[in-house]
Amino acid sequence: MLLSGFTFIRDAVKCEYPILESISSILPIVDEFIINIGLPDQDGTTDLIKSLKNPKIKILHSQWNPHLDSGCYVYTQQANIALFNCRGKWAFYLQADEVVHEDDHTLIMDYVEKYKNDKRVDGLVLKQINFWGDYKTILSVYPKWERRRCWIIKPHHFVLCAKDASRFTVHKKYKEKGRWLRAIETEARLFHYHGLKTQSGLEEKIQTIRQYWEEERMPDKEVDFYQYYPRQLVSEYTGSHPKVMEKLIQQHPISIDLASPKWRTKLSPKEKKQLRKHKLLKYLPKRYAVKRTYELLDK
């Protein structure tokens, strides 16, 4: 096998994750897709995944440990369970609210083929586009601005998922401190629809994160899209979306008005620092301007 896909999920229905669209977006280019579904499955997530009826999809089940209630370590644990079952030379990690554009399939496979036997390379990097509130509004300030994710990795290079399932590290020996992946940057896009839910879906997601990540700043149950981020941190998205998202885009009940007077404009000290840093980084080459958890190699 050349390319495996993998992810983990629990409560996909209650939390309104676009998991079917996410998986479907890379099924044409992977040889298998491993999904680790957390137990207990109380909302029919397993049946939802089975509805795709695709022989490439392999379903695993794993119990989420309720005592891992800080640092979101349970996310890392569940991601690694899925990763360890990947049989491809490459493994494509896709979180449950991330979708790949079909226009980038050929580009991704070109990189996969080109570097499959290059021992220097541990992974491939994609550019993440982060949406907020609706499908035409994006977070456009560092570190959300064009965040790079090294999501396509070579499992046989002793790669492990680390931290809160937001990065990977290489461990050549057991108990050895891991090093960053050595990666090649691609032009492929990763559409991150993390804030696009109904109010009930947001509430369910917030409760799950609070249960496993005490340190994370979470909003109150009632999320005000105009107040959570200030106007200076968002901008309009004018590009196209992956075709698998068409139905969800049409049904989405929330529309953000960038000209609305409802927007918060007063910046917190942290946001002021964030905005100043973003303005500075815009003048630097992109390889130096974006936050990375990998070592960037020359193509």
N, C-alpha and C positions, 0 to 999 in steps of 0.2 A: 504494500500500500504506500502511496506517495503522500497523501494529505488526509489527516483525520480532523474532524471538528469535535469540540467538546465544550460542555458547560455544566452548571449545577443550578437547581431551582427548587423552591418550595413555595407553596401557596400562590402559584402563578395566576390562578383565576381570581382570588380575593384581592391580590395586589395589582391586578390588571397589567401584568407584564406582557409585552408583545412577543411572547416566546415563540408562537407559531411562525410569525413573520421573521423573527430572528433566525430560527433554524432554517426556514425555507430559503432565506437569502443566500446561504452558502451551500445548500444541498447539491446544486449543479456542479460544484467544483471539488467536493470532498468525496472520498471513497467510503467513509463511514462517519456517523455523528454519534458521539457518546454523550448521553445526558444522565446526570446523577440527580434523581428526584428525592428530596428529603422527606423523611417520615416523622410524624404521621402525616399522611396525605389525606387531608380532611375536606378539600374543596374540588377534588376531581382532576388534579393536575396530570396524573398518569393517563387518565382517559383522554384528556385534551391532547397530549402528545401522541397517543396512539391514533388519534383521528387523522393524522397526516398520512398514515398507511404507507410509509416509505421504508423499504427493506434496509436502507442505509442506517436507519436510526436504531441504536442499541440503548435500551433503558436499564439503568441501575437504580437500586434503592439503598439509602443509607440513613441511619438515625442521626438527627441533630442533637448534640449534647447540650442540654439546658444549662449546664454548669459553666460552659464557655461563654460567660456573659460580659466579657470586656474585650476590647481590641478587635472584635469581629474575627477572631481566630477560627471560628467555626466555618466561615466562608472559605478561608484558605484550605482547611481540612477537606471540605467537600469538593473544592476545585481539584485538589490533588488526587482524590479518589477517581474522578473522571479522567484526569490526565494519565494516571497509571494504567488505564485500560485502552489508551490509544495505541494503535498498531502502525500508524503511518510514520514515514520518515520525517514528516512535519506534522505539527498539531496546531490547529487554529482555535484559539480560545475566544469565545464570543459570549459576553454576558447577556442576561436575559432581556435587557432593554437596548441592545445594540444590533444594528442591521447594516448589512453590506450592500452597496449599490451594484446592480447587475452590470452597469457600465465598467466596473472595475474588475470583473472576474478575469478577463484576459490578462490584464496588467498583473494581478496577483499571481496567476499561474506562470507568467513569464519569469517573475522573480523566484518563485518556488523551483522552477526547472533550472534556472541559471545558477542558483546557489545551493542546490541540494547536495552536491558533493564537495562543497567548499568547507573545509574543516575550520576555517577561521570564523565562520558565521554561525551564531547560535540562534538568531531570530531575525524577523522582518518587522518593520515598524509601519503603522498606519496612522493617518491623521484623523483625530476624533473631532466631530462637530457636536457641540452640546446644546440641546434645545431646552427652552424653558417656557412652560405655559401652553404654547401652541406650536404648530409646525412651521411658523414663519418668524419665530423669535429665537435668537441664539445668545448664549453667554459669550461675550466677545472681549473679555479682559483676562490677562494672565491670572491663574494658571489654566483656566478653562479654555482660553483662546487657543485654537489649533493644538490642543494637547496631543502629544504623540504617545501611542500605546504599542508596546512590543508584544503583540498578541499572537504572532505566528512563530512558533518555536520548534526546535529539534529536541524531542524528548530524550533521545539516546545520548545527548550531551550532558546527561545527569541534571536536567533542569527540574526545578521545583517551584511551585507557586508559593509566594511569600507575602508577609504582612497581612493585609485585609483582602487578599485575592486581587490586588491591584498591581502586582509586579511579579517578575520571575527572577530567580537567581540560579547560578550553576554551582553544583557541589560535586567535586571530583571524588571525595572520600566521605565516608559516613561520619557525621558530626563535624565535618569541616565547615568553617564559616564560608558562606557562599560569596561568589563574586558576581558582578553585573554581567548580563548577557552582552556579547559582542554582536551588534546588529547592523543591518542595512536599512536605510530609510527608503520607503516607497512613496508614491504619490496617491496610493489608494486611500479611500475615505471610510471612516467608521461613524455611522450616524447613531448618536447616543440620545435616546428619547427618555431620559431618566425622569423628567418632570412633567410628562404628558399623561395625566391620569384624571379621572373624575375625583371629586372631593373624597368619596368613600375609599377609592383606590389608594389615594395618598395617605389617608388615615391608617389603612392596613399596613402599608409599607413602613410608615413611621413607627408603628408599634413593634414591627419585627426588628427594625434597626435598633430601637431603644433596648430591646431584649438582649441583643448580642453585642452592642457597641456603646457602652456607657459614656465613653469619652466624646462621642460625636455630638456636635451641636445640632439639635433637631428642632424644627418649628413646633408651635402648638398644633393641635389637631386642625384648626381652621387656618388654612394657608392662604395668605393674601399675596397673589402673584405680583402686585404692584408695590408691595412693601418689603417683601423678603429680600429682593435684590434692588438696588437703586437703578434709576434710569441710565446712569452713566456706564453701567456694566453690561448692558444688553444692546443688541442691534438687529436689524432686519435680515432675514435669510431669503435670498431670491433664486437660489438654485433649485434643481429638481430633487425629488425624493425617490428612494427605491420603489419599484412598482408594487412590491408585496405590501406596501404601506397604504395603498390607495384607499382601501375600504376604511381603515382606521382614521385616516385623515378626514374623510368625508363625514364620519360619525362623531368626530371629536367635538365635545360641547363647549369648549373654552376658546375664546378669541382674545388675543392681547392687542391693545391699541397703544402703539408706541408714542402717540401724540396725546395720550390721556393725561389730564392734570392729577390723576390719582397716584401717579408715580412718586415714590419717595426720591428726593434729590439730595437730602442731607446725608453725607457720607460719615461712616464711623471712622475712627482713627485707623483701623485695620484696612478699611476700604480705600482710604486716602493713600495709604502706603502702597496698596495693591495697584491703584490707578497710576501712581507715579512710576512704579516699577514697570508697568505695562508700556507706558509712553517711552521710557528709556529703552526697553527691549526691542521696540519696533524699529530702532535704528541699527540693531545688530543683525548679523546673518542668522538665519533661522536655526542653524545647528547649535548656536550659542544662546539663542533667545528663549528656548522652550525648556521646561522642566523635564528631565529625563531620569529614568531608572535603568539605563543601559549605556554601554560604550558604543558610540557611533563610529562605524568603519567607513572608509572610502569605497565607493562602488568600483 
